[in-house]
Structures are given as C-alpha cells and as structure tokens.
C-alpha cells in the first residue's frame, strides 16, 4: 500500500493540496490522502488538537490495519504524534517534526511562520521536546487563520510573505519554516522572495519517507 498522509482536520481540500505537494516532491513514492472527517475543520492551538486526537487516531489505526507503509501526520502541530506512533505498525512522522530535524541536521538556525498566536506555545513545546530549542530563533504568528489560506489566498500570501521577510531581516537565521500544512500552495512564491532556504513541511516529510519505504 501507499504512504498514508493523514489530515487530522476535516478539510478535504487541504488533504488534497498536501498530497499533491508530497507527490511532486517524491514522485517515486505512492502517497494516499486520508482525512479525519470527524475532526475540527482546522487545528489551531492545543484545544483544537485535543478535539482532533480521538478521531484522528481512529484513522491512523485504519490506515495501519490497511497495510500503510508509512504515515505522515498532515498537521504542523504534529497532532497526537506519540500516540499515533504507538498504535501504528509502520513508521509515523509529523510534518513539523520532519522540518525541525532536517533544519538541525543542516546546522541551520531557523524561524517558523505559522498561523495564529494560539498555535505558538504548541510549536515551541514540540521543538523543545525534540531537543532542538537551541536551533530555533523564533516562531512568528502571521495572524492568518488556517482556513483563510484557501478562502483568501492572495491576502494570506501577502501577509505571510511580510512576516517571513521580517523574520529573515531580524532573526539571524539560515532557514525559514512554513508552519502550517495548508501553506503548501504558497511555498513557491515565498521561495522566490527570500534569500534563504524555505522549508515546506509536507515536502520535507515526504522526502523523509524515503528512509522507511
């Protein structure tokens, strides 16, 4: 079976965008999109993550029982990462986790541009748990809600680019991470406007699956 990219939120369009990005990044791996339809429409902060966990883990078990070769958690919060890894019979990686470690392996100091301020404490905790707090400069909230990435992409792109440019100017970093799976549609434009590597978490996680499949 394919690698299952599981979206812990219920927005199918986001699942499709992430799967497309994964397939473009690694054409030789078969990726299949799974959506947690009983989850919240978006995951922004710890409360949404808790609501999303139970239905998401049900999807993880179904994907694992169906013979998934690997599972990618399609949320930058890495929703229920440890729990998912414990119940799946295949490798499980989070898109945030993959980006943090990839940047650290390059000896890059990095900043993250994410959606809302409520997400920042979750991401800071994840970086710390990964043992990579020394590599993080700052996590910037763009003020753009997850669903607005699709509803008003031009506004979202302009705001995220402004925050990203500010991070490059002020944070003394070697890489910038786009801190939301829904930002996959903005990656190309942001890269053309910045002078340092821009890490798309879905791309990085897809490439990491080469180690396991």
Buried (B, 14 or more C-beta within 10 A) or exposed (E): EBBBBBBBBBBEBBBEBBBBBBBEBBEEBEBBBBBBEEBBEBBBBBEBBEBBBEBBBBBBBEBBEEEBBBBBBBBBBBBBBEBBBEBBEBBBBBBBBBBBBBBBEBEBBBBBBBBBBBBBEBBBEBBEBBEBEEBBBBBBBBEBBBBBBBEBBEEBBEBBBEBBBEBBEEBEBBBBBBBBBBBBBBBEBBBEEBEBBBBBBBBBBBBBBEEBB
